[in-house]
Amino acid sequence: MKYKISSKSAKLGFTLLTLMGLNNLNAKTDDLLLSLSSDMEHFKEVATITKQNEHYQPYIVSVFNGKELEKLGISNLKEALGLVPGVDMATDNTNTQTPIFRGSNPLASGQSKLFIDGILVNNLFFDAYTEYLSFPIEMIKRVEVVRGPGSKIDGVNAYAGSINVITYAEDFKGFESNDKIIFKYGSYDYKMGGFIKTYKTDNFKIFIDFYYQKDDKKLPAGPDGFSQGIFGTNNIALSKSEDAPLWLEEYSIGLNLTYKNFTVKTRILEHTQGSAYGINLALPQDNDKVKLPSQYLELGYNKKFNNLNIDIKAGVKYDTFDSKSKLAPDDLNLSGVIFQDGIYGEHFAEQRTIYQSSYLKYSGIDKHIITTGYRFIKEQTIDMSSKLSNRLTGDVALVDYTDTLPFFDADAERYTFIFSLQDEYQLNSSIGFIYGFNYEQTSYKDAGFEPRVSMVYQVDAQNIFKAIYSRSHRNASWQEMFTMNNLARVGSTSLNPEKVDAFEVAYIRKLSSDTYMQSNIFYLLNKDQIYNSSDNPEYRNVVDTDICGFELEYKGYITSVDQLYLNYSYITGVSNITDENKNESLPNIANHLIKGYYIYNLSSALSISGVAKYVGSKDRVSGDTREKVKDYSTIDSSLQYKNKKYNYNLSFSIKNIFDTKVTFPSPPNTYEQDYEQERRNFLVTLKKEF
């Protein structure tokens, strides 16, 4: 693997060589070479940690710098992911928003994995991370997105892609993070405030980030699912159209401690959102809510002994589904029982995940770096309650059905053991290989043996080729396995893991140190994808898909004072519903995605930028007679002012300037008009660094 030498390093090397010529060569050579070696090692470490050598990595990766995203007016992680090639967004009636990588099963969450500073944060209930998509961009130093299943972090398989969010806790010599405070205000009465603080000595460092944000977002919706007769034709007249409560209120505090070789990482995220489009597909009340809190704590130890590196981690994570909502409208007639004041419900399920991993990395064999280790995971539901209006009398007062009619299996539990082995083999200065496997066993259906092999071939400093094969899987989520007594969802513990075999090739042309073109072709064989519908609400392994496509990406400059980024993705394939023996084009997937941004620096203090996105039309699922989901284009613009004297930034951005109607597809027989998203809106941001 090759690393680019910075101008600073080159100047240092020249100075050292000059000194060597002017002084006693024999006496000074060893010390000077040691100094040069140390300097080179520092810059190699910087390149590795900050992924500046991303083009040499054995996956298809895109990296977005947090401060650059701020210039674009990007507000949060969700908006940042909207720039990634091959990635689209989907949602459902609970507004569980999910990035869809390369068309992989838009009907299920968990297709991708999200890591915050290396810690997996997908919640257990949905296997989603919608509560982290609102993570403010000012708290993010860098976003690294791997497309495809090629990335395996500490034995964690990413089925369709992985997202690693690096906060400003990353802090090392030459790349220190500044303390800062942030305030934001925008449409839908959005308010946000937060800060970042670091304290350190020679051996000890503590990092804290905190933010609070809220809005009162409501978006047009309806007619709701009652119009489709989901509760019988006699209740169709109860259907309504009005604004769906999509408001948000959340706060988060993260703490990272480092003492010598020991680390502590912890975060508390309290996320509350409106009940969106209703758990039972009936529009809820404005104050109905779903809480999705997330907390984690991880202890780590990392030590290098000569050629051996030891990495030991142990952690615990809690996530919760807590819903309080009006589930059905007034005068509902359910099997002859009249609910004059509607049906109310409170559903609560708390899950706990405990894990421990140990990995060894050995570099004592010439041209090889061997990594091996294991990860053990215990997942379980530790608390559950289910309360509903009286099902027998129609009385609105809540009755505790936790034991008699639970919405979820209170004893849900799963054990997983993963063993990993990998070898990084550098054949010569141009060709490197990574090959290895994960082996996974669970207390339900095993994923088994999953190999991976990749090659990086650097023809010269400008031309790089990659070839990757990987097999991966996604285990069923808690919702898919353990949901009970629900008309829209029925869980099954007999589900197999979804599996994918991925083939990828890529070519990268580096035009300069920070200008490149990247192209890649992918072919994905997906088996046993999990699916349910309004006609058959039980989750089943009944969909196989063959997906292929390509992605083009360019990043560079037009002039010396601007930045340009463009990408285009084409996705196509065939979906086979096995129990219906139907072959059809990929449903709910845009064949064409075009994205890009442009930043023009008017001066050292003032910049203007634009973000453009095109999402193509989408076919419906089999049996859905509605017209295609319409394509759309959006344009955003942002203006940023940076005051160097007082070290603050002020920015103003307008999103969806032309007020385009954007909709995400809904399943058939639910919300016939789909799920409408935000129209034109604005954001003002003030950030001061110390």
DRENDO-978267 format. One record per residue (C-alpha): residue in one letter; x, z, y. Coordinates in steps of 0.1 Angstrom, whole numbers, padded with zeros to 4 digits, always signed. Layout:
! DRENDO-978267
AXZY;...
***
This chain:
! DRENDO-978267
M+0000+0000+0000;K+0013-0009+0034;Y+0009+0010+0067;K+0012-0004+0102;I+0039+0012+0123;S+0027+0022+0157;S+0047+0014+0189;K+0056+0051+0192;S+0070+0051+0158;A+0089+0019+0164;K+0104+0032+0196;L+0114+0064+0179;G+0131+0045+0151;F+0150+0023+0177;T+0161+0054+0195;L+0173+0071+0164;L+0193+0040+0153;T+0209+0038+0188;L+0219+0075+0186;M+0234+0069+0151;G+0256+0042+0166;L+0268+0063+0195;N+0275+0094+0175;N+0293+0103+0143;L+0275+0082+0117;N+0287+0102+0087;A+0278+0136+0102;K+0244+0127+0115;T+0229+0101+0091;D+0211+0125+0067;D+0195+0145+0095;L+0184+0114+0114;L+0169+0097+0083;L+0151+0129+0075;S+0136+0130+0110;L+0125+0093+0108;S+0110+0099+0073;S+0091+0129+0087;D+0077+0108+0116;M+0067+0080+0093;E+0050+0105+0069;H+0030+0119+0099;F+0017+0084+0108;K+0010+0077+0072;E-0011+0109+0070;V-0029+0099+0103;A-0037+0065+0089;T-0050+0080+0056;I-0071+0108+0071;T-0087+0087+0099;K-0091+0056+0076;Q-0072+0034+0099;N-0060+0017+0068;E-0096+0012+0056;H-0089-0025+0048;Y-0065-0015+0021;Q-0090+0009+0004;P-0103-0001-0030;Y-0140-0004-0018;I-0161-0023+0007;V-0160+0001+0036;S-0171+0001+0073;V-0159+0027+0097;F-0175+0036+0130;N-0159+0058+0156;G-0181+0084+0172;K-0169+0079+0208;E-0175+0042+0205;L-0210+0048+0192;E-0216+0071+0222;K-0207+0042+0245;L-0234+0021+0228;G-0261+0048+0235;I-0264+0056+0197;S-0282+0089+0196;N-0279+0100+0160;L-0268+0092+0125;K-0298+0072+0117;E-0292+0048+0146;A-0255+0045+0136;L-0264+0035+0100;G-0286+0008+0115;L-0253-0010+0124;V-0240-0011+0088;P-0240-0045+0070;G-0266-0048+0043;V-0284-0016+0053;D-0321-0014+0063;M-0344+0015+0067;A-0376+0025+0048;T-0400+0054+0051;D-0431+0069+0033;N-0462+0089+0041;T-0442+0121+0046;N-0417+0102+0069;T-0389+0107+0045;Q-0367+0080+0060;T-0341+0064+0037;P-0313+0039+0043;I-0317+0010+0018;F-0283-0004+0007;R-0284-0041-0004;G-0320-0040-0015;S-0316-0013-0041;N-0351+0002-0049;P-0367+0009-0015;L-0394+0029-0033;A-0370+0058-0042;S-0347+0081-0023;G-0313+0090-0035;Q-0300+0055-0038;S-0271+0066-0015;K-0253+0099-0010;L-0245+0116+0023;F-0215+0139+0027;I-0208+0161+0057;D-0171+0168+0059;G-0169+0160+0021;I-0199+0181+0011;L-0228+0164-0006;V-0260+0173+0013;N-0288+0152-0004;N-0317+0176-0009;L-0328+0183-0044;F-0365+0178-0039;F-0365+0142-0027;D-0328+0134-0034;A-0329+0123+0003;Y-0312+0134+0035;T-0339+0126+0061;E-0332+0160+0077;Y-0296+0150+0085;L-0305+0115+0099;S-0312+0132+0133;F-0277+0146+0134;P-0265+0140+0170;I-0238+0114+0173;E-0219+0137+0198;M-0212+0160+0168;I-0197+0132+0147;K-0161+0121+0150;R-0164+0092+0125;V-0188+0076+0101;E-0174+0060+0069;V-0198+0039+0049;V-0190+0026+0014;R-0214-0002+0003;G-0219-0003-0035;P-0213+0023-0062;G-0175+0020-0061;S-0168+0053-0043;K-0166+0084-0064;I-0159+0117-0045;D-0151+0147-0067;G-0170+0131-0095;V-0201+0124-0075;N-0216+0090-0083;A-0231+0070-0054;Y-0256+0046-0068;A-0259+0021-0040;G-0236+0035-0013;S-0221+0066+0002;I-0218+0079+0037;N-0191+0103+0048;V-0197+0120+0081;I-0166+0135+0096;T-0173+0161+0123;Y-0148+0173+0149;A-0137+0200+0125;E-0111+0174+0115;D-0083+0184+0137;F-0045+0180+0132;K-0014+0175+0152;G-0016+0146+0175;F-0053+0142+0170;E-0067+0174+0183;S-0105+0178+0190;N-0116+0189+0224;D-0142+0216+0230;K-0174+0201+0246;I-0210+0208+0257;I-0237+0182+0254;F-0272+0178+0270;K-0296+0150+0263;Y-0331+0140+0275;G-0353+0110+0265;S-0386+0095+0256;Y-0412+0115+0237;D-0400+0145+0258;Y-0368+0146+0237;K-0344+0175+0246;M-0311+0184+0231;G-0283+0208+0238;G-0252+0217+0219;F-0215+0226+0219;I-0183+0223+0199;K-0156+0250+0200;T-0123+0253+0182;Y-0099+0283+0180;K-0066+0281+0162;T-0032+0298+0156;D-0003+0286+0134;N-0020+0294+0101;F-0056+0300+0111;K-0083+0277+0126;I-0120+0283+0132;F-0144+0255+0142;I-0180+0259+0153;D-0206+0233+0162;F-0242+0240+0173;Y-0271+0220+0185;Y-0308+0224+0192;Q-0332+0194+0196;K-0369+0188+0198;D-0394+0161+0208;D-0432+0155+0207;K-0431+0120+0191;K-0464+0105+0180;L-0469+0070+0169;P-0500+0048+0163;A-0512+0049+0127;G-0541+0039+0105;P-0565+0033+0092;D-0552+0059+0068;G-0554+0058+0030;F-0590+0069+0028;S-0599+0034+0039;Q-0586+0021+0006;G-0608+0045-0015;I-0580+0067-0028;F-0606+0096-0029;G-0635+0074-0040;T-0656+0049-0022;N-0680+0076-0010;N-0652+0089+0012;I-0641+0056+0028;A-0661+0064+0060;L-0639+0094+0066;S-0609+0072+0072;K-0595+0074+0108;S-0569+0058+0130;E-0550+0078+0156;D-0515+0089+0164;A-0494+0103+0135;P-0475+0135+0143;L-0438+0126+0139;W-0425+0153+0162;L-0392+0171+0155;E-0377+0205+0161;E-0344+0215+0146;Y-0312+0235+0151;S-0280+0235+0132;I-0248+0256+0133;G-0217+0246+0113;L-0187+0267+0107;N-0153+0256+0092;L-0125+0281+0086;T-0090+0272+0075;Y-0063+0297+0066;K-0032+0282+0051;N-0044+0266+0019;F-0079+0281+0019;T-0110+0266+0035;V-0146+0278+0041;K-0173+0253+0051;T-0208+0263+0059;R-0238+0250+0077;I-0274+0261+0084;L-0298+0234+0093;E-0334+0244+0102;H-0354+0211+0103;T-0391+0210+0110;Q-0411+0178+0115;G-0448+0168+0119;S-0467+0160+0087;A-0465+0123+0096;Y-0490+0102+0076;G-0503+0131+0054;I-0492+0143+0020;N-0524+0129+0005;L-0524+0098+0028;A-0550+0113+0052;L-0538+0116+0089;P-0531+0153+0095;Q-0535+0174+0126;D-0510+0174+0154;N-0496+0208+0146;D-0493+0202+0108;K-0457+0204+0097;V-0431+0201+0070;K-0400+0222+0070;L-0369+0209+0052;P-0342+0236+0058;S-0308+0230+0043;Q-0279+0255+0040;Y-0246+0253+0022;L-0214+0273+0017;E-0183+0260+0001;L-0150+0277-0006;G-0119+0256-0012;Y-0083+0259-0022;N-0058+0230-0019;K-0021+0234-0027;K+0007+0210-0034;F+0035+0219-0058;N+0062+0191-0057;N+0044+0162-0073;L+0012+0181-0083;N-0017+0187-0060;I-0045+0212-0069;D-0079+0210-0053;I-0104+0237-0063;K-0139+0241-0048;A-0170+0262-0054;G-0202+0261-0035;V-0239+0269-0032;K-0266+0249-0015;Y-0302+0258-0007;D-0329+0233+0003;T-0366+0237+0006;F-0398+0218+0008;D-0423+0238+0029;S-0456+0221+0040;K-0485+0235+0059;S-0511+0208+0066;K-0547+0197+0066;L-0548+0175+0035;A-0582+0159+0038;P-0608+0154+0065;D-0641+0173+0072;D-0670+0165+0049;L-0649+0153+0020;N-0670+0149-0012;L-0647+0157-0042;S-0666+0155-0075;G-0697+0168-0059;V-0681+0196-0040;I-0684+0192-0002;F-0655+0204+0019;Q-0673+0207+0053;D-0641+0218+0071;G-0617+0197+0051;I-0590+0207+0027;Y-0560+0227+0038;G-0529+0234+0018;E-0496+0252+0018;H-0469+0240-0006;F-0435+0257-0009;A-0406+0250-0033;E-0371+0263-0028;Q-0342+0249-0048;R-0307+0262-0053;T-0276+0242-0064;I-0244+0259-0076;Y-0213+0239-0082;Q-0177+0242-0091;S-0150+0215-0093;S-0113+0215-0101;Y-0091+0184-0097;L-0054+0178-0103;K-0035+0149-0087;Y-0001+0141-0101;S+0023+0116-0085;G+0055+0123-0106;I+0052+0091-0125;D+0067+0061-0108;K+0041+0038-0092;H+0012+0060-0105;I-0010+0087-0090;I-0032+0102-0117;T-0062+0123-0108;T-0083+0142-0133;G-0108+0171-0132;Y-0144+0182-0136;R-0175+0191-0117;F-0201+0215-0130;I-0236+0217-0114;K-0265+0241-0119;E-0298+0231-0102;Q-0329+0252-0103;T-0362+0260-0085;I-0359+0297-0074;D-0393+0300-0056;M-0426+0281-0056;S-0461+0287-0042;S-0492+0265-0040;K-0522+0274-0019;L-0553+0253-0013;S-0589+0255+0000;N-0612+0267-0027;R-0617+0237-0051;L-0648+0251-0066;T-0668+0261-0035;G-0653+0239-0008;D-0646+0271+0013;V-0617+0264+0038;A-0601+0298+0031;L-0569+0293+0011;V-0567+0303-0026;D-0535+0310-0044;Y-0532+0284-0071;T-0495+0291-0078;D-0501+0301-0114;T-0533+0282-0122;L-0528+0249-0104;P-0492+0246-0093;F-0480+0215-0074;F-0446+0219-0089;D-0428+0232-0120;A-0417+0267-0110;D-0392+0268-0139;A-0375+0235-0131;E-0338+0236-0140;R-0310+0212-0148;Y-0273+0215-0158;T-0248+0187-0152;F-0212+0184-0163;I-0190+0156-0150;F-0154+0148-0162;S-0133+0123-0142;L-0100+0105-0149;Q-0084+0080-0125;D-0051+0062-0121;E-0038+0046-0089;Y-0012+0021-0100;Q+0009+0003-0074;L+0023-0027-0092;N+0044-0038-0063;S+0043-0038-0025;S+0014-0064-0026;I-0008-0054-0056;G-0025-0021-0064;F-0050-0011-0090;I-0074+0019-0093;Y-0090+0023-0127;G-0108+0052-0143;F-0141+0066-0154;N-0167+0094-0150;Y-0184+0109-0180;E-0216+0128-0173;Q-0238+0150-0195;T-0270+0167-0183;S-0296+0190-0198;Y-0320+0161-0197;K-0310+0124-0201;D-0272+0117-0200;A-0256+0091-0179;G-0227+0089-0203;F-0195+0069-0197;E-0192+0050-0164;P-0160+0030-0158;R-0146+0017-0126;V-0117-0007-0119;S-0106-0023-0086;M-0077-0043-0073;V-0063-0048-0038;Y-0040-0077-0033;Q-0022-0079+0001;V-0009-0115+0003;D+0008-0106+0036;A+0000-0085+0067;Q-0029-0107+0076;N-0046-0116+0043;I-0061-0090+0019;F-0082-0096-0013;K-0103-0071-0032;A-0120-0072-0066;I-0142-0043-0079;Y-0163-0035-0109;S-0181-0003-0112;R-0209+0013-0132;S-0229+0041-0117;H-0263+0059-0118;R-0289+0080-0100;N-0305+0109-0117;A-0342+0114-0111;S-0351+0136-0082;W-0370+0169-0085;Q-0401+0152-0071;E-0399+0125-0097;M-0395+0149-0125;F-0414+0181-0117;T-0444+0172-0094;M-0477+0184-0109;N-0515+0183-0101;N-0511+0156-0074;L-0532+0125-0072;A-0505+0105-0056;R-0474+0116-0076;V-0470+0127-0112;G-0436+0138-0124;S-0420+0131-0158;T-0391+0149-0174;S-0385+0120-0198;L-0371+0097-0171;N-0338+0080-0177;P-0312+0078-0149;E-0313+0046-0129;K-0282+0026-0137;V-0263-0002-0120;D-0234-0025-0129;A-0218-0038-0097;F-0194-0067-0093;E-0178-0073-0058;V-0151-0095-0043;A-0139-0094-0007;Y-0115-0111+0016;I-0102-0096+0048;R-0084-0115+0075;K-0066-0093+0100;L-0061-0112+0132;S-0044-0082+0149;S-0040-0045+0145;D-0076-0040+0156;T-0093-0074+0151;Y-0105-0086+0117;M-0129-0107+0097;Q-0143-0094+0064;S-0164-0113+0039;N-0176-0100+0005;I-0199-0112-0023;F-0218-0088-0046;Y-0238-0090-0078;L-0258-0059-0089;L-0275-0054-0123;N-0300-0026-0119;K-0317-0011-0149;D-0345+0016-0154;Q-0353+0019-0118;I-0380+0046-0112;Y-0414+0034-0099;N-0449+0047-0093;S-0480+0032-0076;S-0514+0042-0064;D-0528+0026-0096;N-0505+0046-0118;P-0490+0076-0099;E-0468+0087-0128;Y-0431+0081-0122;R-0417+0057-0148;N-0386+0037-0156;V-0402+0003-0154;V-0383-0019-0129;D-0351-0039-0135;T-0336-0059-0107;D-0308-0085-0104;I-0295-0086-0068;C-0269-0108-0053;G-0257-0116-0018;F-0229-0116+0007;E-0219-0099+0039;L-0198-0112+0068;E-0183-0089+0093;Y-0162-0094+0125;K-0147-0069+0149;G-0125-0079+0178;Y-0124-0089+0215;I-0133-0117+0238;T-0112-0105+0267;S-0088-0076+0272;V-0115-0053+0285;D-0143-0056+0259;Q-0152-0050+0222;L-0173-0072+0200;Y-0188-0064+0166;L-0210-0087+0145;N-0222-0088+0109;Y-0246-0109+0088;S-0260-0100+0054;Y-0279-0121+0029;I-0297-0104+0001;T-0318-0120-0027;G-0327-0113-0063;V-0354-0109-0089;S-0374-0078-0098;N-0389-0074-0132;I-0416-0049-0138;T-0410-0044-0175;D-0443-0029-0186;E-0462-0057-0169;N-0437-0084-0178;K-0437-0097-0142;N-0407-0114-0125;E-0409-0116-0087;S-0387-0118-0057;L-0374-0085-0044;P-0403-0066-0026;N-0399-0048+0007;I-0364-0063+0012;A-0353-0084+0042;N-0333-0114+0029;H-0315-0117+0063;L-0300-0090+0084;I-0280-0097+0116;K-0265-0069+0137;G-0239-0065+0164;Y-0228-0049+0196;Y-0208-0057+0227;I-0190-0033+0250;Y-0176-0044+0284;N-0154-0020+0303;L-0161-0027+0340;S-0134-0003+0349;S-0116+0027+0333;A-0146+0048+0343;L-0176+0025+0338;S-0188+0005+0308;I-0219-0014+0298;S-0230-0023+0263;G-0256-0040+0243;V-0268-0036+0207;A-0288-0064+0190;K-0305-0064+0156;Y-0325-0089+0136;V-0344-0079+0104;G-0360-0107+0084;S-0395-0107+0069;K-0402-0089+0036;D-0423-0098+0006;R-0449-0074-0008;V-0449-0058-0042;S-0467-0074-0071;G-0505-0074-0066;D-0503-0067-0029;T-0523-0095-0012;R-0513-0086+0024;E-0492-0110+0044;K-0454-0105+0045;V-0440-0078+0066;K-0431-0096+0098;D-0395-0100+0109;Y-0384-0085+0142;S-0355-0084+0167;T-0345-0056+0190;I-0321-0053+0218;D-0307-0020+0233;S-0285-0015+0263;S-0264+0014+0276;L-0244+0023+0307;Q-0217+0050+0306;Y-0198+0066+0334;K-0167+0087+0326;N-0152+0110+0353;K-0116+0117+0344;K-0110+0143+0371;Y-0137+0166+0358;N-0137+0153+0322;Y-0174+0145+0318;N-0194+0115+0306;L-0229+0104+0318;S-0247+0077+0300;F-0281+0060+0302;S-0296+0038+0275;I-0328+0019+0269;K-0338+0012+0233;N-0359-0018+0222;I-0359-0033+0257;F-0385-0059+0250;D-0409-0034+0234;T-0409-0052+0200;K-0433-0040+0174;V-0413-0027+0145;T-0430-0017+0112;F-0417-0004+0079;P-0437-0015+0048;S-0462+0008+0032;P-0473+0008-0005;P-0505-0011-0013;N-0538+0007-0011;T-0524+0033+0014;Y-0518+0024+0051;E-0528-0012+0053;Q-0511-0017+0087;D-0478-0003+0075;Y-0458+0024+0094;E-0452+0015+0130;Q-0419+0027+0146;E-0407+0035+0181;R-0413+0010+0209;R-0393+0009+0241;N-0377+0043+0249;F-0348+0057+0270;L-0321+0083+0266;V-0299+0102+0292;T-0268+0120+0279;L-0244+0143+0297;K-0212+0155+0279;K-0184+0176+0293;E-0151+0182+0275;F-0127+0211+0280;
***
